[in-house]
Amino acid sequence: MNYQEIFIEVNKKLKSCKDDGTVASYIPELHKVSPSKFGVHMCTVTGENYGFGDSEEKFSIQSISKVLSLSMAFEIEKNQLWKRVGVEPSGNPFNSLVQLEYDAGIPRNPFINAGAIVIADILISKLKNPNIEFIDFVRKLSGNNEINYCERIAKSEKSKGHRNAALCNLMKSFGNIENNIHDVIEFYFDLCSIEMTCSELARTFLFLANYGVNPLDGEKIISSSKSKRINAVMQLCGLYDEAGEFSFKVGLPGKSGVGGGIAVVHPGKYSMVVWSPRLNKKGNSSKGLRFLEEFTSYTESSIF
Ligand code: GLN
């Protein structure tokens, strides 16, 4: 398929829709991004690349990093991991405190903030140098040694991160956080602050489109069974309380972030990232969602 032409075609279809929503402002630095940015990049498991628009411009990957931290922690902890975090959709906003109280400090899944904070805690417990080892993992997957945390964005979020601190405190009170709260939250914010382009991020996700193996060099990143499970959690929980709608309209495992990115994988075929900073009420990229819906309909390439 000539995906390049399809991207142009799908983008034309979106021209008639209003680019609604607003750029995230609760992290002050994110609000500075131009709302009209739009990029797409696809990597196929056979090594082809297709880019469109602002696909080579860096953006804040935010919650998309939760898939990468889960991949690393799952590989280390194996199934022990699921004693501390569930695999059920939350049906609540990504930063909600409510359910955590009812569930005695066990987050519903690793892709809501509480779940990713537990994953950050696990990485701190298990790794000698969590910050360095995590960024090295992302650099290896992306094929770019320059990928880094963005201090400016991390600092900005740290200055307003009271709700995430509350989640961490609540879980600590239930005994589900082992390390010092400050260290866990700081590491969590660093993970969210990473900046990447659509093309770097699509390449990073390629192992999940290829049963845990990086198809570009044959390196096994995780087992195919773990890759299947991570994709399953993305399918059910990757877009928070909009995961059902995303499944219904797009039909691919995906993960969004409040920087406006959405990463999706089609196992056996491709990984793809769209970026458009305006978010809908659920905190997911408005235009990104519409683009993916049109794209999978046009190409008939959902997993269902
Ligand atoms: N860093 C953001 C937060 O913790 C990530 C949220 C997101 O991308 N959905 O609120």
Boltz pocket constraint, residues with backbone or C-beta under 6 A from the ligand:
constraints:
  - pocket:
      binder: B
      contacts: [[A, 61], [A, 62], [A, 63], [A, 64], [A, 94], [A, 95], [A, 113], [A, 157], [A, 164], [A, 189], [A, 192], [A, 256], [A, 257], [A, 258], [A, 259], [A, 283]]
      max_distance: 6.0
